């Protein structure tokens, strides 16, 4: 079990939210180099990661809903 000080140190990392969003976007795409992964693990703030993951999932689901509504509305799926 990790200690609370480890969590505080991880939350104090200096990674930017934009950098975290970029890492989450690459993870949704499924492609990431090993060196970039190691860099992300050492720099990403876990709080930013949770927020970016939730935003990424919401954008993904929203895009799918809009796409399905567009296809059904266009009559292609009839």
Beta strands, then each sheet from edge to edge (+ up, - down):
end
